[in-house]
């Protein structure tokens, strides 16, 4: 299992926070997020069957994804911490706003926000693959994405100025 994790970790991914709203809002850090289709517009997120988010997505059927910037590592770590409070209280520690379409929390300052409804779900071994049909999106024009590579958060190395 360790060798498999290390091999998977050789592929750099972006880092997101997936959220659901409703009576019991919840968030989790996820790096298994990707675009699937432009027509219809679909994304996917893979969620461990034992995660709180798994039950949330199965019940609420709507979710949001906030693509984190390289300045939001603290947010990523917070939503990955199993000791954080559950329910609405977990959002007291971060700046957010409700999505206009789903009401799911959107993390302020993120590079992009996607609001989705669960379109399909598929068995993915110890995870479920949730396909989301895009309901709305927002994209910031500045900033760099937070990355996850080899078990660590990383930042894109910026090019050095020739004038220096």
C-alpha positions as CSV (number, residue, x, y, z in Angstrom):
1,X,0.0,0.0,0.0
2,X,2.9,2.4,0.8
3,X,4.5,1.8,-2.6
4,X,1.1,2.5,-4.3
5,X,0.6,5.7,-2.4
6,X,4.1,6.9,-3.3
7,X,3.6,6.1,-7.0
8,X,0.2,7.9,-7.0
9,X,1.9,10.8,-5.3
10,X,4.3,11.3,-8.2
11,X,1.4,13.0,-10.1
12,X,0.9,16.6,-9.0
13,X,-2.7,17.6,-8.4
14,X,-4.5,20.8,-7.5
15,X,-6.1,21.1,-4.1
16,X,-9.7,21.8,-3.5
17,X,-12.3,22.1,-0.7
18,X,-15.5,20.3,-1.5
19,X,-18.5,21.5,0.4
20,X,-22.2,20.8,0.9
21,X,-24.7,23.2,2.4
22,X,-28.2,22.5,3.8
23,X,-29.1,21.7,7.4
24,X,-25.7,20.1,8.1
25,X,-23.0,21.8,6.1
26,X,-19.7,20.0,5.7
27,X,-16.4,20.5,3.9
28,X,-13.4,18.4,3.1
29,X,-10.1,18.8,1.3
30,X,-9.8,16.9,-1.9
31,X,-7.2,16.5,-4.6
32,X,-9.1,13.9,-6.6
33,X,-11.0,16.5,-8.6
34,X,-11.0,16.9,-12.3
35,X,-13.0,18.1,-15.3
36,X,-14.7,15.4,-17.2
37,X,-16.8,16.9,-20.0
38,X,-17.6,20.2,-21.7
39,X,-20.9,19.1,-23.1
40,X,-22.6,18.5,-20.7
41,X,-20.3,20.3,-18.3
42,X,-19.2,17.7,-15.8
43,X,-16.6,17.4,-13.1
44,X,-15.7,14.5,-10.7
45,X,-14.6,14.2,-7.2
46,X,-13.7,10.9,-5.5
47,X,-14.7,10.5,-1.9
48,X,-13.7,7.7,0.6
49,X,-16.7,5.6,1.5
50,X,-16.0,6.1,5.2
51,X,-15.8,9.9,5.0
52,X,-18.5,12.1,6.4
53,X,-18.7,13.8,2.9
54,X,-19.7,10.5,1.4
55,X,-23.0,10.4,3.3
56,X,-23.5,14.2,2.7
57,X,-23.2,13.9,-1.1
58,X,-25.5,10.9,-1.1
59,X,-28.1,12.8,0.8
60,X,-27.9,16.5,-0.4
61,X,-27.1,15.8,-4.1
62,X,-25.6,19.3,-4.5
63,X,-22.1,20.4,-3.8
64,X,-19.5,23.1,-4.4
65,X,-15.8,23.0,-5.2
66,X,-13.4,25.8,-4.3
67,X,-10.0,25.5,-6.1
68,X,-7.4,26.8,-3.5
69,X,-4.6,29.3,-4.2
70,X,-1.0,28.7,-3.1
71,X,-1.7,31.1,-0.2
72,X,-4.5,28.8,1.2
73,X,-2.5,25.9,2.5
74,X,-3.8,26.6,6.0
75,X,-7.4,26.2,4.7
76,X,-6.4,22.9,3.0
77,X,-4.9,21.5,6.2
78,X,-7.9,22.7,8.2
79,X,-10.5,20.8,6.1
80,X,-8.2,17.7,6.1
81,X,-8.1,17.6,9.9
82,X,-10.5,15.1,11.3
83,X,-10.4,16.9,14.7
84,X,-12.1,20.0,13.4
85,X,-15.7,20.7,14.5
86,X,-18.5,19.2,12.4
87,X,-21.6,21.0,11.0
88,X,-21.8,24.7,10.5
89,X,-19.2,25.4,13.3
90,X,-16.4,24.1,11.1
91,X,-16.9,27.1,8.8
92,X,-16.4,29.6,11.7
93,X,-12.6,29.4,11.2
94,X,-12.6,30.3,7.5
95,X,-13.8,33.2,5.3
96,X,-16.6,31.9,3.1
97,X,-20.0,32.8,1.5
98,X,-22.9,30.7,0.4
99,X,-23.1,29.7,-3.2
100,X,-25.9,31.6,-5.1
101,X,-27.2,28.4,-6.7
102,X,-26.7,25.6,-4.1
103,X,-26.1,27.5,-0.9
104,X,-23.0,25.3,-0.3
105,X,-20.1,27.2,1.3
106,X,-17.6,28.8,-1.2
107,X,-14.2,29.5,0.2
108,X,-13.3,33.2,-0.2
109,X,-10.2,34.0,-2.2
110,X,-10.2,30.7,-4.1
111,X,-9.1,30.6,-7.7
112,X,-12.3,29.1,-8.9
113,X,-15.7,28.0,-7.6
114,X,-17.9,25.3,-9.1
115,X,-21.5,24.7,-7.9
116,X,-22.8,21.3,-9.0
117,X,-25.6,18.7,-8.6
118,X,-24.7,15.1,-8.4
119,X,-25.3,13.7,-11.9
120,X,-24.1,10.1,-11.4
121,X,-22.1,8.1,-9.0
122,X,-19.9,5.0,-9.6
123,X,-18.2,2.4,-7.5
124,X,-14.5,3.2,-7.2
125,X,-13.3,0.6,-4.8
126,X,-12.9,2.1,-1.4
127,X,-14.1,5.4,-2.9
128,X,-17.2,6.6,-4.8
129,X,-16.7,8.6,-7.9
130,X,-19.3,11.4,-7.9
131,X,-19.9,13.1,-11.2
132,X,-21.3,16.6,-10.8
133,X,-23.2,18.5,-13.5
134,X,-22.1,22.1,-13.4
135,X,-24.8,24.6,-12.2
136,X,-22.6,27.7,-11.9
137,X,-18.9,28.8,-12.0
138,X,-16.6,31.7,-11.1
139,X,-12.9,32.2,-12.0
140,X,-10.5,34.7,-10.6
141,X,-8.0,36.1,-13.0
142,X,-5.0,36.2,-10.7
143,X,-3.2,33.8,-8.4
144,X,-1.5,30.4,-8.6
145,X,-3.0,27.1,-7.6
146,X,-2.0,25.2,-4.5
147,X,-0.5,21.8,-5.5
148,X,-0.1,18.4,-3.8
149,X,2.9,16.3,-4.8
150,X,4.8,13.5,-3.1
151,X,2.7,13.8,0.1
152,X,3.3,17.5,0.4
153,X,1.7,20.8,-0.4
154,X,3.6,22.7,-3.1
155,X,3.6,26.0,-5.0
156,X,4.3,26.7,-8.6
157,X,7.8,28.1,-8.9
158,X,7.5,31.5,-10.5
159,X,9.8,32.6,-13.2
160,X,12.6,35.0,-12.2
161,X,12.7,38.4,-13.8
162,X,15.3,38.8,-16.5
163,X,15.8,42.4,-15.3
164,X,17.0,41.4,-11.8
